[in-house]
Amino acid sequence: MQANVANFVSTFNGIEMETLSHILSQLEEKLQALDEHPVTKSAMVGFDGFVDSIRKAVKSREGQSVFHFKTLVEFSERIRAASGKSGQVEMDVQRIKLGGNAPILSAALSTFKIPTTCIGSIDHPVCESLASQCKTVAVLSPGESDAIEFDDGKIILSDLSVFQKYDWDHVKSAVGLERLKSIIRDTQLLALVDWANVVHAEAIWDGLLHDVIKPSGRKDYLFFFDLCDPSRKSANQIDDILDLIGDFSYYGSVTLGLNTNEAFAIWSALTGKKIIDSVEEAGKFIHYTMNIDNLLIHPIDRTLLFTKTEIIELPGRLVTNPRIQTGGGDNLNAGFILGQLAGFPIHECIVLGMAASGSYVQEGKSADLTGLLQYIRTWMYELKSRPEQDSEMKPVLFSLPILH
């Protein structure tokens, strides 16, 4: 997989889209209809699972008052101060919850009334709540993570030892190949997530492709991939997994979702370079090197979608006091998938993703369709209260750069 960065022409011909307020208004009407007539198309999500301890780092205590480190920068200074000495940081456990990309995504899809099957490392009492929301197939005990959250991001400390022998043969043995074929036969969308943490995820995805997808004879699947943080992976490993994801395109439409850090890490691995001007440049390069339909990149304040013919950039709504951050990306993916399965235009899928993520971060739980409606109405109200914001933050549709 190779491409010449120098061949990219970064001049765009801008094409104005309808305002964000108009898109939100359209979604309001469509979500009201979905609440009465839910999506009937189904999803299968795999193959990870974690028990997450959500924590905050204590900066100081004064009587009954507790003050937490607010930013990663502030916390890093505390860690740096302990260099060459020693130090202790108290952690406040906010809650212990079901974690992992597959379980969180499955729970969010189910909350939207999408028939969902989750296959993964969810053999644990904390995962039992998921079984009440969707169909579950437990094939392994979950990994364990401590997520330390700050106002500007999070650090996740994970024990991945349980995944060392978790490969395609294990999945086939635990589930049964014929059962897997039956699940896939009745599924419209397949979401394969957390390649970075599931040690043998590439083998699992490749086995699913060759033993289940290809023999099905179908070419109308929707595929959604989320790699998770690829920083521990080599350039060759990243190149191989992107090629494998491209192979799924022969059997349906493929979307790859990334956050900003993941996009920069993949761009750096593919090019061997460390510095880039923008996430737009990274996205253009990644999409050009891959054989996929959609590349979805979601910075904190907006979302970009790269397709074979255009780039769409849409502004988001920043949540100033987040209750939770771990799982925000999974909920964005869920909102986007909801739009896909409902047959909405792609720009509405993007806004649905941002609304689902924003509601989750704001409320501390995945929104149902009613909650999603409430969030969208709040967003609309804010834009109407500040019309200059809507005019300044119109969605932008670009033609693709010329590639030679």
C-alpha positions in Angstrom: 0.0 0.0 0.0 1.8 3.1 -1.2 1.0 6.6 -2.2 3.0 9.7 -3.0 2.1 12.6 -0.6 3.6 15.1 -3.1 0.9 14.2 -5.6 -1.9 15.6 -3.4 -3.3 18.9 -4.6 -4.9 20.6 -1.6 -7.0 23.2 -3.5 -10.7 22.6 -3.1 -13.8 23.9 -4.9 -16.1 24.7 -2.0 -19.8 23.8 -2.4 -22.1 25.2 0.2 -24.5 22.8 1.9 -27.7 23.6 3.9 -27.0 25.1 7.4 -26.6 22.9 10.4 -29.9 24.1 11.8 -31.7 22.8 8.7 -30.0 19.4 9.0 -30.9 19.1 12.6 -34.5 20.1 11.8 -34.7 17.3 9.2 -33.3 14.8 11.7 -35.8 15.8 14.3 -38.7 14.8 12.0 -37.0 11.6 11.0 -36.2 10.5 14.6 -39.8 11.1 15.6 -40.8 8.7 12.8 -38.1 6.2 13.9 -39.4 6.2 17.5 -42.7 4.9 16.2 -41.3 2.6 13.5 -37.8 1.5 14.6 -35.1 0.2 12.2 -35.6 -3.4 11.4 -32.2 -4.0 9.9 -29.8 -5.7 12.3 -26.2 -5.4 13.4 -23.4 -7.8 14.6 -20.6 -6.3 16.7 -17.3 -8.0 17.8 -15.0 -9.1 19.3 -13.7 -7.4 22.5 -14.9 -6.7 26.0 -13.6 -5.1 29.1 -14.4 -4.3 32.7 -13.8 -0.5 33.0 -13.0 1.3 36.2 -13.7 5.0 35.6 -11.4 7.1 37.8 -10.4 10.6 38.5 -7.0 11.6 39.9 -7.1 13.4 43.2 -5.1 16.6 43.4 -5.9 17.6 47.0 -8.5 17.2 49.7 -9.7 20.0 52.0 -12.1 18.7 54.7 -15.0 17.0 52.8 -14.0 18.7 49.5 -12.1 16.8 46.9 -10.2 18.5 44.0 -9.3 16.5 41.0 -6.6 17.1 38.4 -8.5 18.9 35.6 -6.2 18.4 32.6 -3.7 15.9 31.3 -1.1 18.6 31.3 -1.6 19.3 34.9 -1.5 15.6 35.8 1.6 15.1 33.7 3.4 17.8 35.7 2.6 15.9 38.9 4.1 12.7 37.3 7.1 14.6 36.1 7.7 15.9 39.6 8.1 12.4 40.9 10.9 11.5 38.4 14.0 10.3 40.2 12.1 10.1 43.4 8.7 8.4 44.0 5.1 9.5 44.3 1.6 8.5 45.0 -1.6 9.6 43.4 -5.0 8.9 44.9 -7.7 7.7 42.6 -11.4 8.2 43.0 -13.4 5.4 41.5 -16.4 7.0 39.8 -17.9 3.7 38.7 -17.1 0.2 37.4 -18.9 -0.6 34.2 -19.0 -2.8 31.2 -16.3 -1.6 28.7 -14.7 -2.3 25.4 -15.7 -1.0 22.0 -17.9 -3.9 21.1 -20.1 -4.0 24.2 -20.5 -0.2 24.4 -21.3 0.1 20.7 -23.8 -2.9 21.0 -25.5 -1.3 24.0 -25.8 2.0 22.2 -27.2 0.4 19.1 -29.7 -1.6 21.2 -30.8 1.6 22.9 -31.7 2.9 19.5 -33.9 -0.2 19.1 -31.6 -1.7 16.5 -31.6 -5.6 16.7 -28.0 -6.3 17.7 -25.8 -9.3 18.4 -22.6 -8.8 20.4 -19.9 -11.5 20.2 -16.9 -10.9 22.5 -15.0 -11.3 25.7 -18.0 -10.6 27.9 -18.0 -13.7 30.2 -18.3 -11.7 33.5 -21.1 -10.7 35.9 -20.6 -7.0 35.0 -21.5 -7.8 31.4 -24.8 -9.4 32.3 -26.7 -6.1 31.8 -25.8 -6.2 28.1 -27.7 -9.5 27.7 -30.9 -7.6 28.7 -30.3 -5.2 25.9 -29.2 -7.3 23.0 -28.3 -10.8 22.0 -24.9 -11.8 23.4 -22.4 -14.5 22.7 -19.7 -14.7 25.3 -16.5 -16.4 24.1 -13.9 -15.3 26.7 -13.5 -13.4 30.0 -13.0 -9.6 29.5 -9.9 -7.6 29.7 -9.5 -5.0 32.5 -9.0 -1.2 32.1 -8.6 1.8 34.4 -9.8 4.9 32.6 -8.4 8.0 34.3 -10.5 10.9 32.9 -9.7 14.6 32.7 -11.5 17.6 31.2 -9.3 17.5 28.1 -9.0 13.7 27.6 -8.3 10.4 29.3 -5.6 7.9 29.9 -6.6 4.2 29.8 -4.4 1.6 31.5 -5.3 -1.9 30.3 -4.4 -5.5 31.1 -4.6 -7.4 27.8 -3.2 -10.7 29.0 -6.5 -12.5 28.6 -6.3 -11.9 24.8 -3.1 -13.8 24.2 -4.7 -17.0 23.0 -7.9 -15.4 21.7 -7.8 -16.1 18.0 -10.1 -17.2 15.1 -9.8 -20.9 16.1 -11.0 -20.0 19.6 -13.9 -18.0 18.3 -15.0 -20.9 16.0 -14.7 -23.4 18.8 -16.6 -21.2 21.3 -19.4 -20.1 19.0 -19.4 -22.8 16.3 -18.9 -22.0 12.6 -22.4 -22.8 11.5 -23.9 -20.6 14.3 -21.6 -17.8 13.1 -22.8 -18.2 9.6 -26.4 -18.2 10.8 -25.8 -14.9 12.7 -24.1 -13.3 9.7 -26.7 -14.5 7.3 -29.4 -12.5 9.0 -27.3 -9.4 9.6 -27.1 -6.2 7.5 -24.2 -4.4 9.3 -21.0 -5.9 10.7 -19.0 -3.7 13.1 -15.5 -5.0 13.8 -13.7 -3.0 16.5 -10.7 -2.7 18.8 -8.0 -4.2 16.5 -5.3 -2.5 18.7 -6.2 -4.3 21.9 -7.3 -7.7 20.8 -4.0 -9.3 20.1 -5.1 -11.6 17.3 -7.9 -9.3 15.9 -6.4 -9.4 12.4 -6.6 -13.2 12.4 -10.2 -13.1 13.7 -11.3 -10.6 11.1 -9.5 -12.5 8.3 -11.1 -15.7 9.4 -14.5 -14.1 9.5 -14.0 -12.8 6.0 -12.8 -16.0 4.4 -14.9 -18.6 6.4 -18.1 -16.7 6.7 -18.4 -13.5 4.6 -17.1 -15.0 1.3 -19.1 -18.2 1.5 -22.3 -16.3 2.1 -22.4 -15.1 -1.5 -23.6 -11.7 -0.4 -22.2 -8.4 -1.6 -24.6 -6.0 0.1 -23.2 -5.8 3.7 -22.4 -2.6 5.5 -19.1 -2.9 7.3 -17.9 -0.5 10.1 -14.3 -0.7 11.5 -12.8 1.0 14.5 -9.1 0.2 15.1 -8.7 2.0 18.5 -5.3 3.5 19.4 -2.7 2.0 16.9 0.3 3.7 18.5 1.7 0.4 19.8 1.5 -1.2 16.3 4.3 -1.2 13.7 4.0 0.4 10.3 3.8 -3.0 8.7 1.0 -4.1 11.0 -0.9 -1.0 10.3 -0.4 -1.4 6.5 -1.6 -5.0 6.7 -4.8 -4.3 8.6 -5.7 -1.4 6.3 -5.2 -3.8 3.3 -7.4 -6.4 5.1 -10.2 -3.9 5.7 -10.0 -3.0 2.0 -10.6 -6.6 1.2 -14.1 -6.4 2.8 -15.1 -3.8 0.2 -15.6 -6.6 -2.3 -18.6 -7.7 -0.2 -20.2 -4.4 0.7 -19.7 -0.8 1.7 -16.9 -0.2 4.2 -16.5 2.7 6.7 -13.4 3.2 8.9 -13.8 5.4 11.9 -10.9 7.2 13.6 -10.3 9.9 16.1 -7.7 12.6 15.5 -4.9 10.9 17.3 -5.6 7.6 15.5 -5.6 9.4 12.1 -2.3 11.1 12.8 -0.7 7.8 14.1 -1.8 5.9 10.9 -0.6 8.7 8.6 2.7 8.8 10.4 3.1 5.0 10.1 2.2 5.0 6.4 4.5 8.0 5.4 7.3 7.7 7.9 6.8 11.3 8.8 6.1 12.9 12.2 4.7 16.4 11.4 1.5 17.2 9.4 -0.4 20.4 9.0 -3.9 19.1 9.6 -6.3 16.2 10.1 -7.7 16.9 6.7 -4.4 16.2 5.0 -4.0 13.0 7.1 -7.6 11.9 6.1 -7.0 12.5 2.4 -3.9 10.4 2.4 -5.3 7.5 4.4 -8.5 7.4 2.3 -6.5 7.5 -0.9 -4.3 4.6 0.1 -7.3 2.4 1.1 -9.9 0.6 -0.9 -12.9 1.7 1.2 -16.0 3.8 0.7 -15.9 6.1 3.8 -13.3 7.3 6.2 -14.9 9.0 9.2 -12.6 11.2 11.4 -14.0 12.9 14.5 -12.0 15.6 16.2 -13.5 17.0 19.4 -15.3 19.9 17.7 -16.3 18.5 14.3 -16.4 15.5 12.1 -15.0 14.9 8.6 -16.1 12.2 6.2 -14.0 11.3 3.2 -15.7 9.4 0.4 -14.7 8.4 -3.1 -16.1 11.7 -4.5 -16.1 14.3 -1.8 -15.1 15.4 1.7 -17.8 16.6 4.1 -16.9 18.6 7.2 -19.6 19.3 9.8 -19.3 21.3 13.0 -20.2 19.7 16.3 -21.5 20.9 19.6 -18.9 21.0 22.3 -20.0 19.6 25.7 -18.2 21.9 28.3 -18.8 19.7 31.4 -18.6 16.1 30.4 -19.8 13.4 32.8 -18.0 10.7 31.0 -15.6 10.4 28.1 -14.8 6.7 27.8 -17.2 5.4 25.2 -17.8 8.7 23.4 -16.4 7.5 20.2 -18.4 4.3 20.3 -21.6 6.3 20.7 -20.6 8.5 17.8 -20.2 5.3 15.7 -23.6 4.1 16.9 -25.3 7.3 15.8 -23.6 7.1 12.4 -24.6 3.4 12.0 -28.2 4.3 13.1 -28.3 6.7 10.2 -26.9 4.2 7.8 -29.3 1.4 8.7 -32.2 3.9 8.5 -31.1 4.9 5.0 -30.4 8.6 5.9 -28.2 10.8 3.7 -24.6 10.6 4.7 -24.4 14.1 6.1 -27.3 13.3 8.4 -25.5 10.1 9.5 -22.6 12.3 10.5 -24.7 14.7 12.6 -26.5 11.8 14.2 -23.1 10.4 15.3 -22.1 13.7 16.9 -25.5 14.0 18.6 -25.2 10.5 20.0 -21.7 11.1 21.3 -22.5 14.5 22.7 -25.6 13.2 24.5 -23.6 10.3 26.0 -20.7 12.5 27.2 -23.2 15.1 28.6 -25.5 12.7 30.4 -23.1 9.9 31.2 -25.2 7.2 29.4 -26.2 6.3 25.9 -29.3 8.1 24.7 -32.4 6.4 23.5 -34.2 7.9 20.5 -36.1 10.2 22.9 -32.9 11.4 24.5 -31.3 11.9 21.0 -34.3 14.0 20.1 -33.9 16.1 23.2 -30.2 16.7 22.5 -30.9 17.7 18.9 -33.6 20.1 20.0 -31.2 21.7 22.5 -28.6 22.0 19.8 -31.1 23.6 17.5 -32.2 26.1 20.2 -28.6 27.1 20.8 -28.0 27.8 17.1 -31.2 29.8 16.9 -30.2 31.8 20.0 -26.8 32.5 18.3 -27.6 32.7 14.6 -24.1 34.1 13.9 -22.7 30.8 15.1 -24.8 28.9 12.6 -23.7 31.2 9.7 -20.1 30.9 10.7 -20.2 27.1 11.1 -22.0 25.9 8.0 -21.2 22.4 6.9 -18.8 22.4 4.0 -18.8 20.0 1.1 -15.5 19.8 -0.8 -14.6 18.2 -4.1 -11.8 15.6 -3.6 -8.2 16.7 -4.3 -6.8 15.8 -7.6 -4.6 12.7 -7.4 -2.0 11.6 -9.9 
